[in-house]
Amino acid sequence: MNSGIFVGAGEGGAPDVVKLWQDTFKAAPAEVRAGVAGLVEQVAPEVINLFYVHMLAHPRARDYLQLDLVETRLKGSLLSWMESIFTARDEASLPALAARQVQIGLVHARIKLPSDLMQRGVRLIAAELRARLPAVFPDMTMQLAAVVYIHEVLQVADMLIMSAFVRNIQDHVRKEEAYRVVSLEHDMALERERQRALLAEWGHQQLLATRLPSRVMAAGTLAESDFGLWLRHKAVIFFDGANELESVWDVVREIDEVVIPQLVAEDVVGPRAEKLILDLERWQEFIRYLMNDLFSRLGSALLGRDSVTRLLNRRYLPALLTREIDTHKGTGDPLCVLLVKVDPASHNPAFADPESHARMLQQMSMLIVDTTRGGDHVFRYGDDSFMIIAVNASAGSAREMAEEIRARVHTTDFRLLRSHSSRVTVSVAVANFNGHPDYQMLLSRLEDASVRLTIGGGNKVGSA
């Protein structure tokens, strides 16, 4: 909100929503529209004051508001918005109003205003206008028509705002993920050593500062050091909310708020000073341990690929499956998904060895990729399972692909350690996209079918 709650102009809203607004305009009697417009012009300043009193009392909303900004800009912006949506004189002005709602949604998305706060504000405005209607419309029938009109106008405006808000948030997430992928292309080993060096350099400066008081200010806190800045601005992108990252910050706060203030105190000398220095060293070592673990896991992620098979991992399955479903809806091309799972009964004891198990999975992944087409997506789905998004594939062709994978696995000798080999079987469940918009329903069908195939003895192909 601190960049303006209801401001700006932008590109037009969706044509169907604009038409909905036009239908709302036409459906309301002229005297209702005129009465509501007059009411808004009269009471809008009072409603806006109540709006901001309510919002400033809300803890999360207060974070987006500044009292001086409310007085100098936001009240005027909200007044302009309220008057604009209720005082439209003809249908021709509605497309421009729709464009303004789109721009408002973009502003809300840029400042990451929580959507529930938007809904709270719209609800309050509707309630305040509704409470004042009896003074304008003594007739109950007209009053009811005015209530319907107010709520429908606010609903359409909110619909346009929210659609633009969601689109912008989704675009932001895509760009953030793209930036993360670019960032991960750097040499992670080199980045790890660089941060270890920065941490060590800060520790060295801090120890010198404790013996040379003139350097205390130059050393600064760990949170504000080069390592701390990297931790705040880059590590959150690299490690994407890992729990260990918060543990690192806990240690940083312990160093900055507990150890260093005691260490630089003038009366800390002798054994006490030595203990604090050892504490500092231990905390730094703990940070190095946590960072090593984070970097190791990041390296194994390999830009979203499974560390054993080099296939895409499950992290990107929702995004790609949603994208292919959207494409299917737009083109009408067929879409199928296959779940390939190693049958537990066929799991030779030889594969109990982690190295042999990894080799089997690597060879099976190559077999599956060799069976699929260039446009298909192949994922490591679980410990012993793989998923294929078969694009532009009918149920029949997908089943043929599944049968080929099953047969090839059945006749393949998987190479193990010391020139040994062994065989396994797989069951393959096939599901065609049936139009349900929630991709999780498609995955649930596949998993249920896979369980049935396993219970039936495995080494089979079945439809979900």
C-alpha positions in Angstrom: 0.0 0.0 0.0 2.8 2.4 0.6 3.1 2.9 -3.1 -0.6 3.7 -3.5 -3.6 1.4 -2.8 -5.9 2.6 -5.5 -3.9 4.4 -8.2 -2.8 4.4 -11.8 -4.0 3.3 -15.2 -2.9 0.4 -17.3 -3.9 -2.1 -20.0 -7.5 -3.2 -20.3 -9.0 -6.0 -18.3 -10.3 -9.2 -19.7 -13.1 -8.6 -22.3 -15.4 -11.0 -20.6 -15.1 -9.2 -17.3 -15.6 -5.8 -19.0 -18.8 -7.2 -20.6 -19.9 -8.4 -17.1 -19.4 -4.9 -15.8 -21.4 -3.5 -18.8 -24.2 -6.0 -18.1 -24.2 -5.0 -14.4 -24.5 -1.3 -15.5 -27.4 -2.0 -17.9 -29.2 -4.2 -15.4 -29.4 -1.5 -12.7 -32.2 1.1 -13.2 -30.9 4.6 -14.0 -32.4 6.0 -10.7 -30.5 3.3 -8.7 -27.2 4.2 -10.4 -27.8 7.9 -9.9 -28.8 7.4 -6.3 -25.7 5.3 -5.5 -23.4 7.8 -7.3 -24.8 10.7 -5.3 -24.4 8.7 -2.1 -20.8 7.8 -2.8 -20.0 11.5 -3.6 -21.5 12.5 -0.3 -20.2 9.9 2.1 -17.0 8.7 0.4 -14.7 10.8 2.6 -16.3 9.5 5.8 -16.1 5.9 4.5 -12.5 6.3 3.6 -11.7 7.6 7.1 -13.3 4.5 8.6 -11.5 2.4 6.1 -8.1 3.6 7.2 -9.0 3.6 10.9 -9.9 -0.1 10.5 -6.8 -0.9 8.4 -4.4 0.9 10.8 -5.8 -1.2 13.6 -5.0 -4.4 11.8 -1.4 -5.6 12.6 -0.5 -6.9 9.2 -2.2 -4.0 7.3 -0.4 -1.5 9.5 2.9 -2.7 8.0 1.8 -1.4 4.6 0.6 2.0 5.8 2.3 5.1 7.0 0.2 7.8 8.6 1.7 10.7 6.6 1.2 8.7 3.4 -2.4 8.0 4.3 -3.1 11.7 4.8 -1.2 13.0 1.8 -1.9 10.5 -0.9 -3.8 7.3 -0.1 -7.0 8.9 1.0 -7.2 10.9 -2.2 -6.4 7.8 -4.3 -9.1 5.7 -2.6 -11.6 8.6 -2.9 -10.9 8.8 -6.7 -11.3 5.0 -7.0 -14.6 4.9 -5.2 -16.1 7.8 -7.1 -14.8 6.4 -10.5 -16.5 3.0 -10.2 -19.8 4.2 -9.0 -20.2 7.5 -11.0 -19.7 6.0 -14.5 -22.2 7.8 -16.7 -22.3 5.3 -19.7 -21.0 2.0 -20.8 -18.3 3.5 -23.0 -16.4 4.6 -19.9 -16.2 1.1 -18.5 -13.3 -0.3 -20.5 -11.0 2.5 -19.2 -12.3 1.8 -15.6 -11.5 -1.9 -16.1 -7.9 -0.9 -17.2 -7.5 1.1 -14.0 -8.5 -2.0 -11.9 -5.8 -4.0 -13.7 -3.2 -1.4 -12.8 -4.3 -1.4 -9.2 -3.9 -5.2 -9.1 -0.3 -4.8 -10.5 0.5 -2.2 -7.8 -0.8 -4.6 -5.1 1.3 -7.4 -6.5 4.4 -5.3 -6.6 4.1 -4.4 -3.0 3.0 -8.0 -2.1 -0.1 -6.9 -0.4 -1.8 -10.0 1.1 -5.0 -10.8 -0.9 -7.1 -11.3 2.3 -6.4 -7.6 3.3 -7.8 -6.5 -0.1 -10.9 -8.6 0.5 -11.2 -7.1 4.0 -11.1 -3.6 2.6 -13.7 -4.3 -0.1 -16.0 -5.9 2.4 -15.8 -2.8 4.7 -16.6 -0.4 1.9 -19.6 -2.5 0.9 -20.9 -2.7 4.4 -20.5 1.1 5.0 -22.3 2.0 1.8 -25.1 -0.6 2.5 -25.7 0.9 5.9 -26.3 4.4 4.4 -28.7 3.3 1.7 -32.0 3.8 3.7 -31.4 7.6 3.7 -31.3 7.6 -0.1 -33.8 4.9 -1.0 -36.7 4.8 1.5 -38.5 2.3 -0.8 -37.3 -1.3 0.1 -37.4 -2.5 -3.5 -35.1 0.3 -4.7 -32.9 -0.2 -1.6 -32.5 -3.9 -2.5 -31.7 -3.1 -6.1 -29.1 -0.6 -4.9 -27.5 -3.3 -2.6 -27.3 -5.7 -5.5 -25.7 -3.0 -7.7 -23.1 -1.9 -5.1 -22.0 -5.5 -4.5 -21.9 -6.4 -8.2 -19.8 -3.3 -9.1 -17.4 -4.0 -6.2 -17.3 -7.7 -7.2 -16.4 -6.9 -10.8 -13.7 -4.4 -9.8 -12.3 -6.8 -7.3 -12.3 -9.5 -9.9 -10.2 -7.4 -12.3 -7.8 -6.4 -9.5 -7.3 -9.9 -8.3 -6.8 -11.4 -11.7 -4.1 -8.9 -12.5 -2.7 -9.4 -9.0 -2.4 -13.2 -9.5 -0.9 -13.0 -12.9 1.7 -10.6 -11.7 2.6 -12.8 -8.7 2.9 -15.8 -11.0 5.1 -13.9 -13.4 7.3 -12.8 -10.4 7.6 -16.4 -9.2 8.7 -17.5 -12.7 11.3 -14.8 -13.0 12.6 -15.5 -9.5 12.9 -19.2 -10.3 14.7 -18.3 -13.5 17.1 -16.1 -11.6 17.7 -18.9 -9.2 18.5 -21.3 -12.0 21.0 -18.8 -13.5 22.5 -18.3 -10.0 22.9 -22.0 -9.6 24.9 -22.2 -12.8 27.9 -20.7 -11.0 30.5 -23.1 -9.6 29.0 -24.1 -6.3 32.3 -25.4 -5.0 33.9 -22.0 -5.8 31.0 -20.1 -4.1 31.3 -22.3 -1.0 35.0 -21.6 -0.7 34.5 -17.9 -1.2 32.0 -17.7 1.6 34.2 -19.8 3.9 37.0 -17.3 3.2 34.7 -14.3 3.9 33.6 -15.9 7.2 37.2 -16.6 8.2 38.3 -13.1 7.2 35.6 -11.5 9.4 36.6 -13.7 12.3 40.2 -12.7 11.9 39.3 -9.0 11.8 37.1 -9.4 14.9 39.8 -11.1 16.9 42.2 -8.3 16.0 39.6 -5.8 17.0 39.2 -7.3 20.5 42.9 -6.7 21.1 43.1 -3.4 19.3 40.1 -1.3 20.4 40.5 1.2 17.6 39.5 -1.5 15.2 36.2 -2.6 16.9 34.0 -0.4 14.8 35.9 -1.4 11.6 35.2 -5.1 12.2 31.5 -4.7 12.6 28.9 -7.4 13.2 28.8 -10.7 11.3 25.3 -9.9 10.0 26.6 -6.7 8.3 29.8 -8.3 7.0 30.2 -9.4 3.4 29.3 -12.9 4.5 26.2 -11.6 6.3 25.1 -9.6 3.2 25.6 -12.7 1.0 23.6 -14.8 3.5 20.7 -12.2 3.5 20.5 -11.6 -0.2 21.9 -14.6 -2.1 21.7 -17.6 0.2 17.9 -17.3 0.5 17.8 -17.7 -3.3 20.3 -20.5 -3.5 18.8 -22.6 -0.6 15.2 -21.7 -1.1 13.9 -21.7 2.5 16.0 -24.6 3.8 15.6 -25.0 7.6 19.4 -25.0 8.1 19.5 -21.4 6.8 17.5 -20.2 9.8 19.8 -22.2 12.0 22.7 -20.2 10.5 21.0 -17.0 11.3 20.4 -18.2 14.9 24.2 -18.6 15.2 24.9 -15.3 13.6 22.6 -13.6 16.1 24.3 -15.5 19.0 27.7 -14.2 17.8 26.6 -10.6 17.3 24.3 -10.2 20.3 26.1 -12.4 22.9 29.7 -13.3 22.2 31.0 -10.1 20.5 29.6 -7.6 23.1 31.2 -9.6 25.9 34.4 -10.0 24.0 35.0 -6.3 23.3 34.2 -5.3 26.9 37.2 -3.6 28.5 37.1 -5.8 31.7 37.2 -9.1 29.8 40.8 -10.4 30.1 42.6 -13.6 30.8 40.7 -17.0 31.0 37.4 -15.3 30.4 38.6 -13.7 27.2 40.1 -17.0 26.0 36.8 -18.8 26.6 34.9 -16.2 24.6 37.4 -16.5 21.7 37.0 -20.3 21.8 33.2 -19.8 21.8 33.5 -17.6 18.7 35.7 -20.1 17.0 33.2 -22.9 17.8 30.2 -20.9 16.5 32.1 -20.1 13.3 32.9 -23.8 12.8 29.2 -24.6 13.3 28.3 -22.1 10.6 30.9 -23.8 8.3 29.3 -27.2 9.0 25.8 -26.0 8.3 26.9 -24.2 5.1 28.8 -27.3 3.9 25.6 -29.3 4.3 23.5 -26.7 2.4 26.0 -26.5 -0.5 26.3 -30.3 -0.7 22.5 -30.7 -1.0 22.5 -27.9 -3.5 25.1 -29.6 -5.6 23.2 -32.8 -5.6 20.1 -31.0 -6.8 22.0 -30.1 -10.0 19.6 -27.5 -11.2 16.5 -29.4 -10.4 17.8 -32.8 -11.5 17.9 -36.0 -9.5 21.5 -36.6 -8.4 21.4 -40.4 -9.3 19.5 -40.5 -12.6 20.0 -36.9 -13.8 16.3 -36.8 -14.7 14.2 -33.9 -13.6 13.1 -34.3 -10.0 9.6 -33.9 -8.6 10.1 -30.3 -7.7 9.3 -29.2 -11.3 6.5 -31.7 -11.9 3.6 -29.4 -10.9 4.9 -26.6 -13.1 5.4 -28.7 -16.2 2.2 -30.8 -15.7 0.2 -27.6 -15.2 1.8 -26.1 -18.3 1.0 -29.2 -20.4 -2.6 -29.3 -19.1 -3.0 -25.6 -20.1 -1.6 -26.4 -23.6 -4.0 -29.4 -23.9 -6.9 -27.2 -23.1 -5.9 -24.6 -25.7 -5.1 -27.1 -28.5 -7.3 -30.1 -27.7 -4.3 -32.4 -28.3 -4.3 -35.6 -26.3 -2.2 -35.9 -23.1 -1.3 -38.9 -21.1 0.9 -39.5 -18.0 2.6 -42.8 -17.1 3.9 -44.0 -13.7 6.7 -46.6 -14.0 7.3 -48.4 -10.7 9.8 -51.2 -9.9 7.9 -54.2 -8.6 8.8 -54.9 -5.0 8.6 -58.7 -5.5 11.2 -58.5 -8.3 13.6 -56.4 -6.3 16.7 -58.8 -6.2 18.7 -58.7 -3.0 21.6 -57.7 -5.1 20.1 -54.2 -5.3 20.1 -53.8 -1.5 23.6 -52.5 -1.9 23.3 -48.7 -2.4 25.8 -48.6 -5.3 24.1 -51.4 -7.2 20.7 -49.8 -6.6 22.0 -46.5 -8.0 23.4 -48.3 -11.0 20.1 -50.1 -11.7 18.2 -46.8 -11.5 20.7 -45.1 -13.8 20.3 -47.8 -16.4 16.6 -47.8 -16.1 16.4 -44.1 -16.5 18.4 -44.3 -19.7 16.1 -47.1 -20.9 13.0 -45.0 -20.2 14.4 -41.9 -21.9 15.4 -44.0 -24.9 11.7 -45.3 -25.2 10.1 -41.8 -24.9 10.0 -39.1 -27.5 11.9 -35.8 -27.6 8.9 -33.7 -26.4 8.0 -36.0 -23.5 9.0 -35.1 -19.9 10.6 -37.8 -17.7 10.9 -37.4 -13.9 12.4 -39.4 -11.1 9.2 -39.6 -9.1 10.1 -41.7 -6.1 12.8 -44.1 -4.8 11.9 -46.8 -7.4 9.5 -45.0 -9.7 9.5 -42.7 -12.7 6.9 -40.5 -14.3 6.5 -39.6 -17.9 4.3 -36.8 -19.3 3.6 -38.0 -22.8 2.6 -35.0 -24.8 0.3 -35.2 -27.7 -0.1 -38.9 -27.0 -3.4 -40.8 -27.2 -4.4 -43.4 -24.7 -3.5 -46.1 -27.2 -0.1 -44.7 -28.1 0.7 -44.1 -24.4 -0.2 -47.7 -23.6 2.1 -48.9 -26.4 4.9 -46.9 -24.9 4.2 -48.4 -21.5 4.2 -51.9 -22.8 7.5 -51.3 -24.6 9.1 -50.0 -21.3 7.7 -53.0 -19.4 9.0 -55.5 -22.0 12.4 -53.9 -22.3 12.9 -53.8 -18.5 11.8 -57.4 -18.3 14.5 -58.6 -20.7 17.3 -56.3 -19.5 20.2 -57.5 -17.5 21.1 -54.6 -15.2 24.8 -54.4 -14.6 26.0 -54.4 -11.0 29.4 -54.3 -9.3 32.2 -56.7 -10.3 30.6 -57.6 -13.6 27.5 -59.1 -11.9 24.0 -58.5 -13.4 20.4 -59.0 -12.3 16.9 -58.4 -13.5 13.8 -56.6 -12.2 10.3 -56.0 -13.5 8.1 -52.9 -13.5 4.4 -52.1 -13.6 3.3 -49.1 -15.6 0.1 -47.2 -14.9 -1.3 -45.1 -17.7 -3.7 -42.2 -17.3 -5.2 -40.0 -19.9 -6.0 -36.4 -19.0 -9.8 -36.3 -18.5 -10.3 -32.6 -18.2 -10.2 -32.2 -14.4 -8.3 -28.9 -13.8 -6.5 -30.2 -10.6 -3.4 -32.2 -11.7 -3.3 -33.9 -8.3 -6.4 -35.9 -9.3 -4.5 -37.2 -12.3 -1.6 -38.2 -10.0 -3.9 -39.9 -7.5 -5.5 -42.0 -10.3 -2.0 -43.1 -11.4 -0.9 -44.0 -7.9 -4.1 -46.0 -7.2 -3.6 -47.9 -10.4 0.0 -48.6 -9.6 -1.0 -50.1 -6.3 -3.5 -52.3 -8.0 -0.9 -53.5 -10.5 1.5 -54.3 -7.7 -1.1 -56.2 -5.7 -1.9 -58.1 -8.9 1.6 -59.5 -9.1 3.3 -56.8 -11.1 5.0 -56.8 -14.5 1.9 -55.4 -16.0 0.5 -52.3 -17.8 -2.8 -50.9 -16.6 -5.1 -47.9 -17.1 -5.8 -45.5 -14.4 
